[in-house]
Amino acid sequence: MKNSFDYIVIGLGGLGSSTAYWLSRRAGAEVLGLERFEFGHGRGESQDHSRIIRLTYHTEDYVRLAQQAYAAWDTLEEESGSHVVLKTGEINFWPPVTTLVEEDYLKSMAVCGVPFDCLDHREVMKRFPQFVVDDAIRGVYQPQGGLVGAIAANEAHRRMATQNGAVLLDNRPVTSIRPMENAYEVVAGGQVFQGGKLVIAAGPWTNQVLAHFGLSLPLTVTHEQVSYFASPHLDDFMPERFPVWIWMILDNYYGFPVYGAQGVKAAKDRFAPVDPDQRGFDPDPVNEEEVRSFLQQHIPRAVGPLLYTKTCLLTHTPDIDFVLDRLPGHPDCCVVVGATHAFKFASVIGQTLSELLVDGSTDKRIDAFQFSRPALGKHTAPSNL
Ligand SMILES: Cc1cc2nc3c(=O)[nH]c(=O)nc-3n(C[C@H](O)[C@H](O)[C@H](O)COP(=O)(O)OP(=O)(O)OC[C@H]3O[C@@H](n4cnc5c(N)ncnc54)[C@H](O)[C@@H]3O)c2cc1C
């Protein structure tokens, strides 16, 4: 196998797999992807049946990027033959007390021409009798929202990258990166590779990889979970009848129709900080009970025996905006951090990174995602990674 490539992608979770795919469309066999664990492992952020995709965002730039995200997923679907986006409709529930600003969401969608319906509690329950909400709750329904089949999307991105000639290797932890003249020497699983340009897509382990550049970001990694409930009324929760939904508070409740498992999926953010290498895999029973009692109150027919709970990691930036930029001092090396909500954008993020590295620029609006923005502070050498 050759050991010199034009592009090396470090980390093949959701964002790295998409980047390998989009780079491979331009550079084929000149793309190498390196993954620390086995492909499709469940230790990171991206490996579950579903993730929400939505146009309901608080800034115009995110709404426009979400519109471009659908186009990128269309390309993957056309080329791979895999069906990864399911438009179920999406409903946001706005309680009277929340730190999120409903007006920002409505304005951003209006500016971008996104259709939505504002519903009072009666209209919500008439349209979707599965929900029970009182008159303090307002609903915003957006018909293009839905889910991305995350496991299927990751597999399709990697399969298509390989089909385009890219070399993707798993069980190859990157342990050293050394800048050379016009290239990087990357050691992974004891093998030495050379890459002209790099993408770091290491999710919760980003700072471990950035340490090779003497850089770090103020990231917090938390331990999260989602639960699947074996509702005795599964038919009511099929995708053609039941939308994805979000309770619009910061540590929100959210849920999905039946997809990928024989249960209704629901979750509440935990935001429990954890070291990604020391994490446990046991679910938190308190969180499971919080979700169950929320469902009992608001989606009672979804409640049934707990099928299972899947734990995973989540990477936060201080402002919850992504990092999608070149490294300071390294124009040939890009880093991406998903900042808790990137799966819906996975394919367009890969497309954007390929544009940055192959073309030198992108038409996507990514100014908010700069490495050097004030919210990310100074990027001095990390102390102990
Ligand atoms: C419970 C939960 C619910 C979510 N819900 C949504 C949602 O509804 N909608 C949405 O859009 N987003 C959602 N997100 C966020 C989204 O899933 C993440 O933003 C996205 O999956 C991040 O992908 P990633 O590729 O950055 O990380 P990962 O998938 O963790 O991939 C990083 C990869 O890098 C590899 N790696 C690390 N270090 C090295 C190394 N040294 N060498 C080689 N490889 C390395 C890791 O092994 C890993 O495979 C959710 C996340 C969670 C946890």
PDBQT file of the ligand as one rigid body, heavy atoms in Angstrom, charges set to zero:
ROOT
HETATM    1  C1  LIG A 401     -27.052  11.898  22.189  1.00  0.00    +0.000 C 
HETATM    2  C2  LIG A 401     -26.716  12.773  21.030  1.00  0.00    +0.000 A 
HETATM    3  C3  LIG A 401     -27.727  13.320  20.276  1.00  0.00    +0.000 A 
HETATM    4  C4  LIG A 401     -27.439  14.151  19.202  1.00  0.00    +0.000 A 
HETATM    5  N1  LIG A 401     -28.467  14.597  18.438  1.00  0.00    +0.000 NA
HETATM    6  C5  LIG A 401     -28.194  15.297  17.331  1.00  0.00    +0.000 A 
HETATM    7  C6  LIG A 401     -29.252  15.618  16.445  1.00  0.00    +0.000 A 
HETATM    8  O1  LIG A 401     -30.409  15.262  16.686  1.00  0.00    +0.000 OA
HETATM    9  N2  LIG A 401     -28.948  16.316  15.313  1.00  0.00    +0.000 N 
HETATM   10  C7  LIG A 401     -27.673  16.701  15.028  1.00  0.00    +0.000 A 
HETATM   11  O2  LIG A 401     -27.480  17.338  13.991  1.00  0.00    +0.000 OA
HETATM   12  N3  LIG A 401     -26.634  16.376  15.833  1.00  0.00    +0.000 NA
HETATM   13  C8  LIG A 401     -26.880  15.680  16.961  1.00  0.00    +0.000 A 
HETATM   14  N4  LIG A 401     -25.853  15.320  17.797  1.00  0.00    +0.000 N 
HETATM   15  C9  LIG A 401     -24.492  15.793  17.512  1.00  0.00    +0.000 C 
HETATM   16  C10 LIG A 401     -23.812  14.986  16.439  1.00  0.00    +0.000 C 
HETATM   17  O3  LIG A 401     -24.100  13.621  16.592  1.00  0.00    +0.000 OA
HETATM   18  C11 LIG A 401     -22.305  15.262  16.520  1.00  0.00    +0.000 C 
HETATM   19  O4  LIG A 401     -22.097  16.664  16.370  1.00  0.00    +0.000 OA
HETATM   20  C12 LIG A 401     -21.526  14.527  15.430  1.00  0.00    +0.000 C 
HETATM   21  O5  LIG A 401     -21.896  13.169  15.410  1.00  0.00    +0.000 OA
HETATM   22  C13 LIG A 401     -20.032  14.681  15.679  1.00  0.00    +0.000 C 
HETATM   23  O6  LIG A 401     -19.327  13.812  14.818  1.00  0.00    +0.000 OA
HETATM   24  P1  LIG A 401     -17.750  13.709  14.853  1.00  0.00    +0.000 P 
HETATM   25  O7  LIG A 401     -17.370  12.997  13.619  1.00  0.00    +0.000 OA
HETATM   26  O8  LIG A 401     -17.184  15.044  15.145  1.00  0.00    +0.000 OA
HETATM   27  O9  LIG A 401     -17.431  12.835  16.163  1.00  0.00    +0.000 OA
HETATM   28  P2  LIG A 401     -17.289  11.244  16.302  1.00  0.00    +0.000 P 
HETATM   29  O10 LIG A 401     -18.427  10.566  15.670  1.00  0.00    +0.000 OA
HETATM   30  O11 LIG A 401     -17.045  10.970  17.747  1.00  0.00    +0.000 OA
HETATM   31  O12 LIG A 401     -16.013  10.908  15.446  1.00  0.00    +0.000 OA
HETATM   32  C14 LIG A 401     -14.712  11.208  15.851  1.00  0.00    +0.000 C 
HETATM   33  C15 LIG A 401     -13.854  10.047  15.434  1.00  0.00    +0.000 C 
HETATM   34  O13 LIG A 401     -12.482  10.368  15.550  1.00  0.00    +0.000 OA
HETATM   35  C16 LIG A 401     -11.814   9.203  15.932  1.00  0.00    +0.000 C 
HETATM   36  N5  LIG A 401     -10.515   9.578  16.512  1.00  0.00    +0.000 N 
HETATM   37  C17 LIG A 401     -10.296  10.298  17.617  1.00  0.00    +0.000 A 
HETATM   38  N6  LIG A 401      -8.977  10.432  17.857  1.00  0.00    +0.000 NA
HETATM   39  C18 LIG A 401      -8.350   9.777  16.854  1.00  0.00    +0.000 A 
HETATM   40  C19 LIG A 401      -6.981   9.534  16.559  1.00  0.00    +0.000 A 
HETATM   41  N7  LIG A 401      -5.998   9.980  17.337  1.00  0.00    +0.000 N 
HETATM   42  N8  LIG A 401      -6.685   8.805  15.458  1.00  0.00    +0.000 NA
HETATM   43  C20 LIG A 401      -7.662   8.342  14.642  1.00  0.00    +0.000 A 
HETATM   44  N9  LIG A 401      -8.982   8.543  14.896  1.00  0.00    +0.000 NA
HETATM   45  C21 LIG A 401      -9.318   9.250  15.987  1.00  0.00    +0.000 A 
HETATM   46  C22 LIG A 401     -12.747   8.591  16.956  1.00  0.00    +0.000 C 
HETATM   47  O14 LIG A 401     -12.453   7.236  17.218  1.00  0.00    +0.000 OA
HETATM   48  C23 LIG A 401     -14.091   8.817  16.291  1.00  0.00    +0.000 C 
HETATM   49  O15 LIG A 401     -14.484   7.733  15.503  1.00  0.00    +0.000 OA
HETATM   50  C24 LIG A 401     -26.102  14.471  18.887  1.00  0.00    +0.000 A 
HETATM   51  C25 LIG A 401     -25.069  13.924  19.640  1.00  0.00    +0.000 A 
HETATM   52  C26 LIG A 401     -25.370  13.081  20.703  1.00  0.00    +0.000 A 
HETATM   53  C27 LIG A 401     -24.238  12.475  21.479  1.00  0.00    +0.000 C 
ENDROOT
TORSDOF 0
